[in-house]
Amino acid sequence: MIPRRHTTLVQGVNISPPKPMHGIVIFDDGQIAKHRLRQNASGGYIFGAPKLLSKRAIRQFGRMLSNLGSRSGENSASKAKKLLNRQILAANDDLIVWVRETERRVCWHRKEAIDAPQPRLVFVWQACRSLSVFAVKSTTLSENTPLYNAPYWNIDEDGTLCLGGAVLPKTFNVHYCEEAEECLFGAQFSHRNGSHKVVRGDDSDKGLLMFWRGVQTKQKFPNSELIAAKKRLGDIL
């Protein structure tokens, strides 16, 4: 039986590891079997019935292990630093979802560098090479936590960021969240994507620029100006 998983604290940030789904058994004749894992009442995991992997699946598995090994020399303190100020909400082969805590940083709005407090953001990085961004007001998260439109240009009504010339990291795992975030924070917010409102009041091109000029004079991002995205956190997990 596999022991129950534990939540890890990285310098005060609550990092919940992804839920294990499968176990791998390697036989002495070279065959490899995959077992579906079942969680028991005590929180541990039990192997289900085996399924032998095809030769193609074994090759894919080998490449995956090779990629992991190539990163094994990375300093663990460096990995922990990259996870600071982030709470991982979900991570699997298809998507990674995390929260970026509010902070003050410089972003480019219509070619103007504005140093301002940013809202608490939820990033959804999909393996199909897309990145979505939403804002949240609540400090306590659940599946019912409402999401809000991220207050930036270049993001459509579904939350998808127009990458433009930005490129998401080739390696898809939680240790590259910071690099993925740069597709947003390193962008030059230049155009609207869709007709949805981005913030309350005047959110025209000129109006949104004036909004961010005002935010830079504040200590905290004004959450009252966010617009509901008609989604809840559970909808994107």
N, C-alpha and C positions, 0 to 999 in steps of 0.2 A: 504494500500500500504506500502511496506517495503521501508525505505529510502535507497538512493544510498549508496554504500560502499565507504569507504575512504581509501587512502593510509596512512599508519602509519610510522612515523619516529622514529627509535629506536637509539638514540644517533648518528644521522647522517647517519644511514643506512636505505635505502629506502625499507620498507617491504610492499609488496602488498598482502593483504589477499586473500585467494581463493575465486573465484566467487561462490555465493550461487546458488544452483541448485534446491532445493526443500524446501517447507515449510510443517510443521507438525501441524495438528489440532487434539486436543484430545476432544472427546465428553463426556458428563456426563454419558453415558451408557457404557463407557469403550472402545468404538470403536476409532480407530485412522485412520485419512485420510492423505494421502500424496498429496501435490499439486506441480505441476511443476511451477517454477517461470519464469516469462517473464519480460524482462527489457524494460521499456518504453523510450520514446525519452528524458526524463529529467534525466535518469539514475537510477530511482527508480525501484522497482520490484513489479509485480502484480501476485496474485495467479491465477493459471490456474485451470482446472477442477480437482476435487478430485478423488483419487483412494484409496479405503479402503484397509488397510493392513490386511494380513492374520494373524492368531494366531502365526504362526512361525515367521513372520516378526516383529510382536509386541515384541516377546521374544528377538529377535536379537536387536531391538531398545532399549529395557530395559537394555540389557547387555552393549550396547554402552554408555548409560547414566551413568551406574554404573562405568564404567572405567573412564569416564570424572570426575565423582564425587570423585573418589579415588585420583585424582591428584589436586583437587581444593585447597588443603592446601599448595601447592607449592608456595613459595614466588615469587611474580611477578617480583621483581628485579632480582632474579635468572634466571627466564625465559628470561628476556630481555638480560641478560648477555650472555646466550647461543646463542642468535640470533646476537650478535655483530659480525662484520666482515663477515656477511652472508647476501646475498640478496635472498629472496625466490622468485622464478620465477613461480612456479606452485605447487599446493598442492590439492590433491583430494584423493578419496578412493584407487586409483590404484598406484599413484606415487607422489613423492615429488622431485622437481628439485630446486637446489639452487646454488649460486655462493659463493665460498670461496675465499676471497681476498688474494692477495699475502702476504706472511709473511716468516720470517726466522724461521726454526725449524729443529730439529734433526730427521733424518730418517735413517733407517738401510739398507745399500746396501752391499750385500754379507757379512753379519755379521760385517760390519764396520759402526760405527755411524758417520754420516756426518751432521754437522750443516750448512745448506745452505738456501738461499732464494728459496722459492717454487713459481711456476707460479700461476697465477689466474686460479682456477679450477671450473669446473661445475660438480656437483654430481647429479646422477639420481638414486634415491632409489625407487625400485619398491616393492609393497606389496607382490609380489610373492617371496620375499627374495633374491633379487639380487641388486647389486650396480655397477653402471657404472660411469666412470670418464673420463672427457675430459679437455683439457686446452683451454683457450681463451686469445687472445692478447688485444682485444678491451676493453676499459673502458666504452664505450657506447654500450648497448646491444639492439638487435632487433632480429626478427625471421631470418633475413639474416646474422647474425653474424656468421662467419666461426668458426668451432671447430677444435681443433688440438689434436693429440695423446698425452695423458698424458705421460710425460717422465719417466716412471717407468717400471720395470719388473712386472710380475704377472697380466698384463692387456692385453686382446686380442684385435684383430683389430676392434671389435665392441664397444670397450670401457669397456667391462665387467671385473670387478675385480675378480680374483681367490681368494676366501675367505680363502681357506686353513682351518686352525683351528679357524679362526675368526668367530664371531657370530654377526649378525645384531641385534639391539635392538628388543625385542618382541613387544614393543609399537610403533605403526607406526604413528608418527605425527612430526610436525616441531620442537618440543622442544627436539627431540632426534637426531637432525642432527649432533651434536658434537660427540655423541657416534657412529653414523654410520661412520663418517669420520675416526674414530680410526681404522676401518677395513683396511683403506689405510695407514694412517700415522703410525700405530702401527705394520705394517707388516714388515717381514724381506724379502725384495725384493731379491728373490733367483733364479727365473727362467723366461725364456721367455714364452709368450703365443702367438703363431702364428709367422708368418714370416714378419709381417709389421715392418717398421722402427719406432723407438721410438724417436730418435733425428737425426739431420743431422750429417754426417761424420761417424766415426766408432761407431756403436752402438752394437758391440759384447759384450759379458759378461764383458770382460776386458775393452773394449772401453767405455761402459756406466759408469763403475765404475770410470774411469779416468775423464769422463765428469763431474760427480758429485763432484769429488775432486777439479776440476777446479772451479765449480760454488760456492763452499764454500768460495772462495777468493773474490767473487764479492759482490757488494752492492745490485744488482737486478738480478733476473733470466733473462738470455739471451733469450728473446722471439724469436730472429732470428733463434734459433736452433730448434724450434718446427716444427713438420711435420704435414701438413694438413690432417685431418681425413676424408675428402670428405663428411662431414656432416655440416649442418648449425643448429643453435640453434632451429629453428622452427621444425626440423626433430625429435627432442626428446621431444617436449612439447605436 
